[in-house]
Amino acid sequence: MKKKKTSLPEIRRRYLRLYTGVVADILDSKGVRAHSLPPDIRPMDDRLKVAGPAFTCLGVQTGDVRSDDTPMLIRMLEAVTPDCVVVLSAGGDRSSSHWGEIMTLSAKQRGSVGAVVDGGLRDAPQIRKMNYPVFTRFYLPASSISRWELKEFQGIIKVGEVSVRPGDYVFGDPDGIVVIPGGLTEEVLGEAEEAVRRELKMRQALRRGMPLQEVNKKFGAF
């Protein structure tokens, strides 16, 4: 009998019960070493985790004051898929913000469950009220219009040392963000859940007074 595919909401629910450190360890064990996004991409709200398949976007700085990529931004936002995490690379631009209140509202209404912005953000107070997790590199009031242009979406992008493909699984918490190759999403999830159960036993043993050396011998690395 063919195994029933786990739904995206169920996968997300299970990932949100984990933490990024244990997922990163599982990826390391599989030889996937480039998995953690740069440490200065931080959550706006440490209480909110993010988890979902990547919807990727890429843009570049422009020096043309006549530039207006609003039609492209609208196309991208109207293409956002339910349960996804928007991952936007600003291409290294630091001249403007690349994500804001209206983009957040639009993405959320399309069913997106979060955003990771390798670039700038504005409208922070309004976004914080939406209960929509956003991770960003910096804050800046300046509009992207005539400073930066969105060039493509749903292609392969690079954030730090990590290549992010559409459908790769994005998981973020206060420690940062890990990216799981799409084909390993459920395999990593299952192994991470097992590792969390093992770590629970380690904690219980330590609280009972078992020496750390014995705990390590019995349960493995921590």
Residue frames as a rotation matrix with the C-alpha (Angstrom) as fourth column:
MET 1
0.576 0.817 0.000 0.00
0.817 -0.576 0.000 0.00
0.000 0.000 -1.000 0.00
LYS 2
-0.138 -0.618 0.774 1.31
0.553 -0.696 -0.458 3.42
0.822 0.365 0.438 -0.95
LYS 3
-0.444 -0.112 -0.889 2.14
0.873 -0.275 -0.402 5.57
-0.199 -0.955 0.220 2.05
LYS 4
0.623 0.745 0.238 -0.19
0.767 -0.642 0.003 8.54
0.155 0.181 -0.971 2.45
LYS 5
-0.312 -0.755 0.577 1.59
0.594 -0.629 -0.502 11.83
0.742 0.186 0.645 1.91
THR 6
-0.202 0.167 -0.965 1.74
0.912 -0.328 -0.248 14.08
-0.358 -0.930 -0.085 4.96
SER 7
0.640 0.536 0.551 -0.03
0.700 -0.702 -0.131 17.41
0.317 0.470 -0.824 4.44
LEU 8
-0.240 -0.744 0.623 1.89
0.377 -0.663 -0.647 20.69
0.895 0.080 0.440 4.56
PRO 9
0.310 0.367 0.877 -0.08
-0.615 -0.626 0.479 21.96
0.725 -0.688 0.032 7.59
GLU 10
0.996 0.052 -0.075 0.76
0.017 0.703 0.711 18.75
0.089 -0.709 0.700 9.48
ILE 11
0.261 -0.965 0.005 4.45
0.829 0.222 -0.513 18.95
0.494 0.138 0.858 8.55
ARG 12
-0.174 -0.285 0.943 4.47
-0.076 -0.951 -0.301 22.57
0.982 -0.124 0.144 9.68
ARG 13
0.716 0.519 0.468 2.75
-0.502 -0.083 0.861 21.73
0.485 -0.851 0.201 12.97
ARG 14
0.880 -0.403 -0.251 5.40
0.473 0.792 0.387 19.10
0.043 -0.459 0.887 13.73
TYR 15
-0.030 -0.927 0.373 8.36
0.704 -0.285 -0.651 21.29
0.710 0.243 0.661 12.76
LEU 16
0.107 0.116 0.987 7.08
-0.321 -0.936 0.145 24.10
0.941 -0.333 -0.062 14.98
ARG 17
0.967 0.215 0.138 7.40
-0.205 0.332 0.921 21.75
0.152 -0.918 0.365 17.97
LEU 18
0.493 -0.865 -0.089 11.13
0.856 0.501 -0.127 21.33
0.154 -0.013 0.988 17.25
TYR 19
0.724 -0.367 -0.584 14.04
-0.096 -0.892 0.442 23.76
-0.683 -0.264 -0.681 17.44
THR 20
0.843 -0.312 -0.439 16.57
-0.508 -0.190 -0.840 24.70
0.178 0.931 -0.319 14.77
GLY 21
-0.039 -0.947 0.318 19.61
-0.979 0.099 0.175 23.28
-0.198 -0.304 -0.932 16.59
VAL 22
-0.092 0.030 0.995 18.38
-0.199 0.979 -0.048 19.68
-0.976 -0.203 -0.084 16.46
VAL 23
0.886 0.419 0.201 17.40
0.128 0.196 -0.972 20.04
-0.447 0.887 0.120 12.78
ALA 24
0.594 -0.748 -0.297 20.84
-0.789 -0.467 -0.400 21.47
0.160 0.472 -0.867 11.97
ASP 25
-0.223 -0.689 0.689 22.47
-0.768 0.560 0.311 18.49
-0.601 -0.460 -0.654 13.70
ILE 26
0.345 0.424 0.837 20.44
0.168 0.850 -0.499 16.04
-0.924 0.313 0.222 11.61
LEU 27
0.986 -0.010 -0.165 21.42
-0.160 -0.298 -0.941 17.86
-0.039 0.955 -0.295 8.42
ASP 28
0.180 -0.982 0.056 25.08
-0.979 -0.174 0.110 17.74
-0.099 -0.074 -0.992 9.46
SER 29
-0.158 -0.222 0.962 24.79
-0.389 0.910 0.146 13.98
-0.908 -0.351 -0.230 9.98
LYS 30
0.622 0.459 0.634 23.52
0.400 0.510 -0.762 13.64
-0.673 0.728 0.134 6.40
GLY 31
-0.310 -0.864 0.396 26.41
0.860 -0.078 0.504 15.63
-0.404 0.497 0.768 4.96
VAL 32
0.355 0.454 0.817 24.31
0.687 -0.719 0.101 18.75
0.634 0.525 -0.568 4.33
ARG 33
-0.264 -0.621 -0.738 26.63
0.957 -0.261 -0.123 21.32
-0.117 -0.739 0.663 5.88
ALA 34
-0.993 -0.023 0.112 25.45
0.046 -0.977 0.209 24.56
0.105 0.213 0.971 4.24
HIS 35
-0.317 0.933 -0.172 22.07
0.786 0.359 0.503 24.84
0.531 0.024 -0.847 5.91
SER 36
0.144 0.360 -0.922 22.06
0.885 -0.463 -0.042 27.85
-0.442 -0.810 -0.385 8.27
LEU 37
0.546 0.128 0.828 21.35
0.611 -0.737 -0.289 31.35
0.573 0.664 -0.481 6.99
PRO 38
-0.398 -0.808 0.434 23.57
0.274 -0.557 -0.784 34.29
0.875 -0.193 0.443 8.05
PRO 39
-0.425 0.186 -0.886 23.29
0.895 0.236 -0.380 35.09
0.138 -0.954 -0.266 11.77
ASP 40
-0.912 0.086 -0.402 22.25
0.052 -0.946 -0.321 38.70
-0.407 -0.313 0.858 11.26
ILE 41
-0.511 0.851 -0.118 18.94
-0.303 -0.051 0.952 37.64
0.804 0.522 0.284 9.69
ARG 42
-0.997 0.027 -0.066 16.86
0.070 0.196 -0.978 37.87
-0.013 -0.980 -0.197 12.85
PRO 43
-0.292 0.956 -0.016 13.20
0.884 0.276 0.377 37.38
0.365 0.096 -0.926 13.80
MET 44
-0.372 0.281 0.885 11.11
-0.171 -0.957 0.232 40.49
0.913 -0.065 0.404 14.37
ASP 45
0.336 0.569 0.751 9.41
-0.903 -0.031 0.428 38.65
0.266 -0.822 0.503 17.23
ASP 46
-0.686 -0.727 -0.036 11.26
-0.676 0.655 -0.339 35.93
0.270 -0.209 -0.940 19.16
ARG 47
-0.334 0.633 0.698 7.94
-0.535 0.482 -0.694 34.38
-0.776 -0.605 0.178 20.15
LEU 48
0.694 0.687 -0.215 7.13
-0.517 0.268 -0.813 33.38
-0.501 0.676 0.541 16.55
LYS 49
-0.380 -0.731 0.567 8.73
0.028 0.604 0.797 30.51
-0.925 0.319 -0.209 14.67
VAL 50
0.222 0.415 -0.882 8.50
-0.904 -0.253 -0.346 30.07
-0.366 0.874 0.319 10.92
ALA 51
-0.578 -0.373 0.726 8.16
-0.104 0.916 0.387 26.81
-0.810 0.148 -0.568 8.99
GLY 52
0.607 0.792 0.070 7.15
-0.067 0.139 -0.988 26.05
-0.792 0.595 0.137 5.42
PRO 53
0.200 -0.508 0.838 8.35
0.912 0.410 0.030 25.39
-0.359 0.758 0.545 1.87
ALA 54
-0.457 -0.524 -0.718 10.31
0.278 -0.852 0.444 28.24
-0.845 0.004 0.535 0.29
PHE 55
0.689 0.481 0.542 8.79
0.712 -0.307 -0.632 30.62
-0.138 0.821 -0.554 -2.23
THR 56
-0.117 -0.947 -0.299 11.89
0.802 -0.268 0.534 32.37
-0.585 -0.177 0.791 -3.53
CYS 57
0.923 0.339 0.181 12.40
0.383 -0.776 -0.501 35.93
-0.029 0.532 -0.846 -4.82
LEU 58
-0.074 -0.994 -0.076 15.46
0.898 -0.100 0.428 37.77
-0.433 -0.037 0.901 -6.13
GLY 59
0.921 0.338 0.193 16.13
0.389 -0.827 -0.406 41.43
0.022 0.449 -0.893 -6.84
VAL 60
-0.112 -0.987 0.116 18.99
0.987 -0.124 -0.106 43.85
0.119 0.102 0.988 -7.53
GLN 61
-0.037 -0.012 -0.999 19.89
0.420 -0.907 -0.005 47.46
-0.907 -0.420 0.038 -6.83
THR 62
0.222 0.118 0.968 19.10
0.961 -0.192 -0.197 49.97
0.163 0.974 -0.156 -9.55
GLY 63
-0.620 -0.486 -0.615 20.39
0.571 -0.818 0.071 53.47
-0.538 -0.307 0.785 -10.13
ASP 64
-0.752 0.396 0.527 17.47
0.389 -0.378 0.840 54.44
0.532 0.837 0.130 -12.38
VAL 65
-0.903 0.410 -0.130 15.23
-0.113 -0.517 -0.849 56.99
-0.415 -0.752 0.513 -10.64
ARG 66
-0.340 0.811 -0.476 12.51
-0.927 -0.203 0.315 56.16
0.158 0.548 0.821 -13.20
SER 67
-0.779 -0.033 -0.626 12.44
-0.086 0.995 0.055 52.53
0.621 0.097 -0.778 -12.13
ASP 68
-0.258 0.730 0.633 9.18
-0.949 -0.069 -0.307 51.21
-0.180 -0.680 0.711 -10.67
ASP 69
-0.868 -0.163 -0.470 8.88
-0.288 0.935 0.208 47.45
0.405 0.316 -0.858 -10.20
THR 70
-0.487 0.745 0.455 5.37
-0.717 -0.043 -0.696 47.61
-0.499 -0.665 0.556 -8.71
PRO 71
0.411 0.679 -0.609 3.86
-0.894 0.431 -0.123 45.46
0.179 0.595 0.784 -11.52
MET 72
-0.189 -0.565 -0.803 6.49
-0.296 0.813 -0.502 42.77
0.936 0.143 -0.320 -10.86
LEU 73
-0.928 -0.123 0.352 5.89
-0.365 0.111 -0.924 42.92
0.074 -0.986 -0.148 -7.10
ILE 74
-0.047 0.988 0.146 2.17
-0.928 0.011 -0.374 42.47
-0.371 -0.153 0.916 -7.70
ARG 75
0.354 0.118 -0.928 2.81
-0.667 0.728 -0.162 39.48
0.656 0.676 0.336 -9.96
MET 76
-0.632 -0.680 -0.373 5.02
-0.186 0.599 -0.778 37.91
0.753 -0.422 -0.505 -7.33
LEU 77
-0.832 0.312 0.459 2.61
-0.501 -0.064 -0.863 38.49
-0.240 -0.948 0.209 -4.46
GLU 78
0.206 0.960 -0.190 -0.32
-0.957 0.157 -0.244 37.14
-0.204 0.232 0.951 -6.47
ALA 79
0.218 -0.215 -0.952 1.70
-0.501 0.813 -0.298 33.98
0.838 0.542 0.069 -7.17
VAL 80
-0.631 -0.470 0.617 2.40
-0.755 0.188 -0.628 33.28
0.179 -0.862 -0.474 -3.48
THR 81
-0.212 0.494 -0.843 1.20
-0.150 0.836 0.527 29.79
0.966 0.238 -0.103 -2.55
PRO 82
0.709 0.547 0.445 -0.60
-0.533 0.002 0.846 28.61
0.462 -0.837 0.293 0.61
ASP 83
0.966 -0.255 -0.034 1.60
0.190 0.618 0.763 27.37
-0.174 -0.744 0.645 3.49
CYS 84
0.410 -0.868 0.281 4.79
0.689 0.092 -0.719 28.82
0.598 0.488 0.636 1.94
VAL 85
0.438 -0.426 -0.791 7.54
0.505 -0.611 0.609 30.95
-0.744 -0.667 -0.053 3.46
VAL 86
0.948 -0.154 0.279 8.56
0.155 -0.541 -0.827 33.82
0.278 0.827 -0.489 1.19
VAL 87
0.331 -0.913 -0.238 12.38
0.635 0.029 0.772 33.95
-0.698 -0.406 0.590 1.00
LEU 88
0.963 0.096 0.251 13.56
0.247 -0.685 -0.686 37.19
0.106 0.723 -0.683 -0.57
SER 89
0.032 -0.990 -0.137 17.16
0.894 -0.033 0.446 37.95
-0.447 -0.137 0.884 -1.53
ALA 90
0.837 0.250 -0.487 17.86
0.107 -0.947 -0.303 41.65
-0.537 0.201 -0.820 -2.06
GLY 91
0.722 -0.586 0.368 21.09
0.570 0.203 -0.796 40.81
0.392 0.785 0.480 -3.86
GLY 92
-0.218 -0.869 -0.444 23.19
0.973 -0.160 -0.166 42.62
0.073 -0.468 0.881 -1.28
ASP 93
-0.177 0.203 0.963 21.34
0.286 -0.926 0.248 45.94
0.942 0.320 0.106 -1.64
ARG 94
-0.334 0.064 -0.940 21.34
0.940 -0.056 -0.338 48.11
-0.074 -0.996 -0.041 1.50
SER 95
-0.958 -0.080 0.275 19.90
0.149 -0.958 0.244 51.28
0.244 0.274 0.930 -0.01
SER 96
-0.377 0.909 0.176 16.25
-0.775 -0.414 0.478 50.60
0.508 0.044 0.860 0.82
SER 97
-0.339 0.416 0.844 13.66
-0.549 0.641 -0.536 48.38
-0.765 -0.645 0.011 2.45
HIS 98
-0.837 -0.018 -0.547 12.50
-0.490 0.470 0.734 45.34
0.244 0.883 -0.402 0.47
TRP 99
-0.458 0.731 -0.506 9.51
0.646 0.664 0.375 44.21
0.611 -0.155 -0.777 2.52
GLY 100
-0.916 0.172 0.362 6.73
-0.331 -0.833 -0.444 46.14
0.225 -0.526 0.820 4.25
GLU 101
-0.604 0.725 0.331 3.21
-0.377 0.105 -0.920 46.18
-0.702 -0.681 0.210 5.63
ILE 102
0.283 0.796 -0.535 1.24
-0.880 -0.005 -0.474 45.83
-0.381 0.605 0.699 2.40
MET 103
-0.203 -0.437 -0.876 3.46
-0.722 0.671 -0.167 43.00
0.661 0.599 -0.452 1.14
THR 104
-0.969 -0.144 0.200 3.02
-0.246 0.620 -0.745 41.24
-0.017 -0.771 -0.636 4.47
LEU 105
-0.277 0.950 0.144 -0.74
-0.540 -0.030 -0.841 41.62
-0.795 -0.311 0.522 4.40
SER 106
0.298 0.364 -0.882 -0.96
-0.953 0.163 -0.254 40.41
0.052 0.917 0.396 0.80
ALA 107
-0.531 -0.581 -0.617 1.26
-0.534 0.795 -0.289 37.38
0.658 0.175 -0.732 1.41
LYS 108
-0.904 0.222 0.365 -0.66
-0.248 0.421 -0.872 36.46
-0.347 -0.879 -0.326 4.55
GLN 109
0.027 0.990 -0.137 -3.99
-0.714 -0.077 -0.696 36.70
-0.700 0.117 0.705 2.74
ARG 110
0.195 -0.037 -0.980 -2.64
-0.876 0.442 -0.191 34.36
0.441 0.896 0.053 0.08
GLY 111
0.952 0.264 -0.156 -1.95
-0.161 0.863 0.479 31.78
0.261 -0.431 0.864 2.80
SER 112
0.050 -0.993 -0.108 1.77
0.014 0.108 -0.994 32.35
0.999 0.049 0.019 3.29
VAL 113
0.797 0.250 -0.550 2.93
0.479 0.292 0.828 31.48
0.368 -0.923 0.112 6.82
GLY 114
0.583 -0.610 -0.537 5.99
0.325 -0.430 0.842 33.73
-0.745 -0.665 -0.053 7.06
ALA 115
0.917 -0.344 0.202 8.79
0.065 -0.372 -0.926 35.59
0.394 0.862 -0.319 5.31
VAL 116
0.380 -0.893 -0.240 12.59
0.649 0.072 0.758 35.63
-0.660 -0.443 0.607 5.41
VAL 117
0.985 0.019 0.172 14.06
0.130 -0.740 -0.660 38.85
0.114 0.672 -0.732 4.03
ASP 118
0.128 -0.989 -0.071 17.76
0.922 0.092 0.375 38.89
-0.364 -0.114 0.924 3.20
GLY 119
-0.453 -0.161 0.877 17.55
0.547 -0.827 0.131 42.66
0.704 0.539 0.462 3.02
GLY 120
-0.996 -0.020 0.086 15.65
-0.043 -0.735 -0.677 45.53
0.077 -0.678 0.731 4.61
LEU 121
-0.268 0.944 -0.192 12.22
0.884 0.321 0.341 45.97
0.384 -0.078 -0.920 6.13
ARG 122
-0.936 0.100 0.338 10.00
-0.217 -0.919 -0.330 48.90
0.278 -0.382 0.881 7.08
ASP 123
-0.003 0.986 0.166 6.55
-0.686 -0.122 0.717 49.30
0.728 -0.112 0.677 8.70
ALA 124
-0.751 -0.431 -0.501 7.76
-0.007 0.763 -0.646 47.19
0.660 -0.482 -0.576 11.60
PRO 125
-0.833 0.451 0.319 5.07
-0.419 -0.139 -0.897 48.28
-0.361 -0.882 0.304 14.13
GLN 126
0.095 0.920 -0.381 2.26
-0.986 0.034 -0.166 47.40
-0.140 0.391 0.910 11.71
ILE 127
-0.042 -0.176 -0.983 3.81
-0.528 0.839 -0.128 44.04
0.848 0.514 -0.128 10.80
ARG 128
-0.928 -0.373 0.006 4.27
-0.190 0.459 -0.868 43.06
0.321 -0.807 -0.496 14.45
LYS 129
-0.452 0.837 0.307 0.52
-0.739 -0.159 -0.655 43.36
-0.500 -0.523 0.691 14.95
MET 130
0.129 0.552 -0.824 -0.21
-0.952 0.302 0.054 40.78
0.279 0.777 0.565 12.23
ASN 131
0.322 -0.067 0.944 1.10
-0.565 0.787 0.248 37.72
-0.759 -0.614 0.216 14.09
TYR 132
0.995 -0.102 -0.017 2.97
0.034 0.477 -0.878 36.79
0.097 0.873 0.478 10.90
PRO 133
0.535 -0.841 -0.083 6.59
0.338 0.123 0.933 35.72
-0.775 -0.527 0.350 11.47
VAL 134
0.920 -0.349 0.180 9.15
0.036 -0.382 -0.923 37.78
0.391 0.855 -0.339 9.55
PHE 135
0.402 -0.891 -0.211 12.93
0.642 0.110 0.758 37.44
-0.652 -0.440 0.617 9.75
THR 136
0.941 -0.073 0.330 15.00
0.206 -0.651 -0.731 40.31
0.268 0.756 -0.597 8.32
ARG 137
0.087 -0.993 -0.077 18.58
0.906 0.111 -0.409 41.53
0.415 -0.034 0.909 8.06
PHE 138
-0.863 -0.371 -0.341 17.96
0.483 -0.803 -0.348 45.23
-0.145 -0.466 0.873 8.81
TYR 139
0.278 0.942 -0.189 15.36
0.857 -0.332 -0.394 47.99
-0.433 -0.052 -0.900 9.10
LEU 140
-0.844 -0.523 -0.118 15.24
0.405 -0.767 0.497 51.08
-0.351 0.372 0.859 6.88
PRO 141
-0.053 0.906 -0.420 12.48
0.103 -0.413 -0.905 53.61
-0.993 -0.091 -0.071 6.07
ALA 142
-0.468 -0.194 -0.862 13.54
-0.681 -0.543 0.492 54.22
-0.563 0.817 0.122 2.43
SER 143
0.631 0.763 0.143 11.22
-0.406 0.481 -0.777 52.79
-0.661 0.432 0.613 -0.24
SER 144
-0.155 -0.667 0.729 12.65
0.393 0.635 0.665 50.33
-0.906 0.389 0.163 -2.76
ILE 145
0.729 0.492 0.476 10.98
0.622 -0.186 -0.760 52.20
-0.286 0.850 -0.442 -5.63
SER 146
0.891 -0.436 0.129 13.74
-0.197 -0.626 -0.754 53.65
0.409 0.647 -0.644 -7.90
ARG 147
0.210 -0.855 0.474 16.41
-0.968 -0.113 0.226 52.05
-0.140 -0.506 -0.851 -5.67
TRP 148
-0.740 -0.366 0.565 15.87
-0.380 0.920 0.098 48.30
-0.556 -0.142 -0.819 -6.09
GLU 149
-0.048 0.729 -0.682 14.01
-0.984 0.081 0.156 46.02
0.169 0.679 0.714 -8.47
LEU 150
0.096 0.188 0.978 12.51
-0.336 0.930 -0.146 42.56
-0.937 -0.315 0.152 -8.06
LYS 151
-0.435 -0.404 -0.805 13.82
-0.876 -0.018 0.482 40.58
-0.209 0.915 -0.346 -11.04
GLU 152
-0.339 0.300 -0.892 12.44
-0.410 0.806 0.427 37.05
0.847 0.510 -0.150 -10.64
PHE 153
-0.097 0.278 0.956 10.66
-0.962 0.220 -0.162 34.66
-0.255 -0.935 0.246 -8.36
GLN 154
0.760 0.335 0.558 10.57
-0.346 0.934 -0.089 30.89
-0.551 -0.126 0.825 -7.89
GLY 155
0.617 -0.695 -0.369 14.15
-0.201 0.314 -0.928 30.45
0.761 0.647 0.054 -9.05
ILE 156
0.440 -0.563 -0.699 17.25
0.854 0.504 0.131 29.31
0.279 -0.654 0.703 -7.16
ILE 157
0.706 -0.251 0.662 18.65
-0.300 -0.953 -0.042 32.04
0.642 -0.169 -0.748 -4.90
LYS 158
-0.057 -0.760 -0.648 21.63
0.669 0.452 -0.589 32.19
0.741 -0.467 0.483 -2.56
VAL 159
0.778 0.261 0.571 21.44
-0.267 -0.685 0.678 33.54
0.568 -0.680 -0.464 0.97
GLY 160
0.426 -0.755 0.499 24.87
-0.740 0.026 0.672 33.62
-0.520 -0.656 -0.548 2.57
GLU 161
-0.675 -0.729 -0.117 26.40
-0.691 0.568 0.447 30.23
-0.260 0.382 -0.887 1.79
VAL 162
-0.495 0.584 0.643 23.04
0.182 0.793 -0.581 28.50
-0.850 -0.171 -0.499 1.37
SER 163
-0.925 0.308 -0.220 21.38
-0.275 -0.148 0.950 27.88
0.260 0.940 0.221 -1.98
VAL 164
-0.521 0.828 0.206 17.61
-0.133 0.159 -0.978 28.01
-0.843 -0.537 0.027 -1.57
ARG 165
-0.970 0.243 -0.034 15.38
0.033 0.266 0.963 26.30
0.243 0.933 -0.266 -4.13
PRO 166
-0.247 0.952 0.178 11.62
-0.902 -0.293 0.316 26.62
0.353 -0.083 0.932 -4.43
GLY 167
0.622 0.588 -0.516 10.13
-0.347 0.799 0.492 23.95
0.702 -0.127 0.701 -2.19
ASP 168
-0.490 -0.759 -0.428 13.14
0.274 0.332 -0.903 23.62
0.827 -0.560 0.045 0.12
TYR 169
0.496 0.748 -0.441 11.87
0.639 0.029 0.769 23.61
0.588 -0.663 -0.463 3.69
VAL 170
-0.350 -0.540 0.765 12.53
-0.074 -0.798 -0.598 26.72
0.934 -0.266 0.240 5.78
PHE 171
0.543 0.478 -0.690 12.50
0.650 0.282 0.706 26.52
0.532 -0.832 -0.157 9.58
GLY 172
-0.379 -0.680 0.628 13.35
0.120 -0.709 -0.695 29.43
0.918 -0.189 0.350 11.86
ASP 173
0.637 0.471 -0.610 13.29
0.691 0.001 0.723 30.23
0.342 -0.882 -0.324 15.56
PRO 174
0.972 -0.225 -0.066 15.18
-0.172 -0.874 0.455 32.66
-0.160 -0.431 -0.888 17.86
ASP 175
0.259 -0.932 0.252 18.47
0.197 0.307 0.931 30.85
-0.946 -0.192 0.263 17.09
GLY 176
-0.560 -0.444 -0.700 18.19
-0.570 -0.407 0.714 31.54
-0.602 0.798 -0.026 13.35
ILE 177
0.542 0.764 -0.350 17.06
-0.734 0.229 -0.639 29.77
-0.408 0.603 0.685 10.19
VAL 178
-0.561 -0.624 0.543 17.87
-0.176 0.731 0.659 26.39
-0.809 0.274 -0.521 8.69
VAL 179
0.162 0.547 -0.821 17.00
-0.969 -0.068 -0.236 25.33
-0.185 0.834 0.519 5.15
ILE 180
-0.187 -0.113 0.976 16.23
-0.178 0.981 0.080 21.65
-0.966 -0.159 -0.203 4.53
PRO 181
-0.907 -0.115 -0.405 16.51
-0.415 0.090 0.905 20.32
-0.067 0.989 -0.129 0.96
GLY 182
-0.137 0.986 -0.099 12.97
-0.988 -0.129 0.086 19.69
0.072 0.109 0.991 -0.25
GLY 183
0.177 0.196 -0.965 13.48
-0.434 0.895 0.102 15.97
0.883 0.401 0.243 -0.78
LEU 184
-0.620 -0.496 -0.608 14.64
0.329 0.540 -0.775 15.51
0.713 -0.680 -0.171 2.80
THR 185
-0.372 0.471 0.800 11.84
-0.632 -0.760 0.153 17.45
0.679 -0.449 0.581 4.50
GLU 186
0.662 0.741 0.116 9.98
-0.602 0.433 0.670 14.50
0.446 -0.514 0.733 6.04
GLU 187
0.452 -0.583 -0.675 13.05
0.475 0.798 -0.371 12.34
0.755 -0.152 0.638 6.60
VAL 188
-0.635 -0.701 0.324 14.76
0.149 -0.523 -0.839 15.11
0.758 -0.485 0.436 8.58
LEU 189
-0.058 0.718 0.693 11.53
-0.788 -0.460 0.410 15.80
0.613 -0.522 0.593 10.46
GLY 190
0.806 0.421 -0.415 11.22
-0.155 0.828 0.540 12.21
0.571 -0.371 0.732 11.65
GLU 191
0.120 -0.855 -0.504 14.86
0.698 0.434 -0.570 11.95
0.706 -0.283 0.649 12.70
ALA 192
-0.624 -0.305 0.720 14.73
-0.176 -0.842 -0.509 15.31
0.761 -0.445 0.472 14.49
GLU 193
0.374 0.830 0.414 11.65
-0.718 -0.023 0.696 14.21
0.587 -0.557 0.587 16.42
GLU 194
0.748 -0.169 -0.642 13.48
0.363 0.914 0.182 11.06
0.556 -0.369 0.745 17.51
ALA 195
-0.345 -0.937 0.058 16.50
0.523 -0.243 -0.817 13.15
0.779 -0.252 0.574 18.55
VAL 196
-0.292 0.332 0.897 14.24
-0.620 -0.780 0.088 15.38
0.729 -0.530 0.434 20.67
ARG 197
0.795 0.597 -0.103 12.83
-0.343 0.583 0.736 12.31
0.500 -0.550 0.669 22.42
ARG 198
0.360 -0.760 -0.541 16.38
0.704 0.602 -0.377 11.11
0.612 -0.245 0.752 23.12
GLU 199
-0.551 -0.589 0.591 17.39
0.112 -0.755 -0.646 14.50
0.827 -0.290 0.482 24.47
LEU 200
0.301 0.740 0.602 14.39
-0.669 -0.286 0.686 14.47
0.680 -0.609 0.408 26.81
LYS 201
0.875 -0.030 -0.483 15.70
0.272 0.856 0.440 11.23
0.400 -0.517 0.757 28.30
MET 202
-0.150 -0.988 0.020 19.13
0.653 -0.115 -0.749 12.82
0.743 -0.099 0.662 28.64
ARG 203
-0.334 0.086 0.939 17.69
-0.436 -0.897 -0.073 15.73
0.836 -0.434 0.337 30.59
GLN 204
0.715 0.682 0.152 15.74
-0.481 0.322 0.816 13.41
0.508 -0.657 0.558 32.84
ALA 205
0.596 -0.571 -0.565 18.85
0.629 0.769 -0.114 11.33
0.500 -0.287 0.817 33.54
LEU 206
-0.443 -0.785 0.433 20.90
0.343 -0.595 -0.727 14.44
0.828 -0.174 0.533 34.36
ARG 207
-0.040 0.516 0.856 18.21
-0.681 -0.641 0.355 15.68
0.731 -0.568 0.377 36.73
ARG 208
0.910 0.341 -0.235 18.28
-0.101 0.734 0.672 12.30
0.401 -0.588 0.702 38.50
GLY 209
0.656 -0.709 0.257 21.98
-0.569 -0.241 0.786 12.84
-0.496 -0.662 -0.562 39.08
MET 210
0.744 -0.415 0.524 23.53
0.576 0.795 -0.190 10.62
-0.338 0.443 0.830 36.42
PRO 211
-0.064 -0.851 -0.521 27.05
0.127 -0.525 0.842 11.89
-0.990 -0.013 0.141 35.55
LEU 212
0.460 0.255 -0.851 27.34
-0.680 -0.514 -0.522 13.58
-0.570 0.819 -0.064 32.16
GLN 213
-0.561 -0.746 -0.358 29.90
-0.814 0.419 0.403 11.04
-0.151 0.518 -0.842 30.97
GLU 214
-0.779 0.343 0.525 27.44
0.207 0.931 -0.301 8.21
-0.592 -0.126 -0.796 31.62
VAL 215
0.285 0.909 -0.304 24.61
-0.021 -0.311 -0.950 10.17
-0.958 0.277 -0.070 30.00
ASN 216
0.129 -0.343 -0.931 26.76
-0.926 -0.377 0.010 10.70
-0.354 0.861 -0.366 26.91
LYS 217
-0.860 -0.505 0.073 27.69
-0.465 0.835 0.294 7.00
-0.209 0.219 -0.953 26.81
LYS 218
-0.549 0.719 0.426 24.07
0.366 0.665 -0.651 5.90
-0.751 -0.202 -0.628 27.13
PHE 219
0.439 0.895 -0.083 22.31
0.406 -0.280 -0.870 8.42
-0.802 0.348 -0.486 24.89
GLY 220
0.183 -0.431 0.884 24.98
0.980 0.004 -0.200 9.76
0.083 0.902 0.423 22.55
ALA 221
-0.753 -0.601 0.269 26.07
0.608 -0.791 -0.065 13.26
0.252 0.114 0.961 21.55
PHE 222
0.217 0.814 -0.538 24.27
0.890 -0.392 -0.234 16.35
-0.401 -0.429 -0.810 22.84
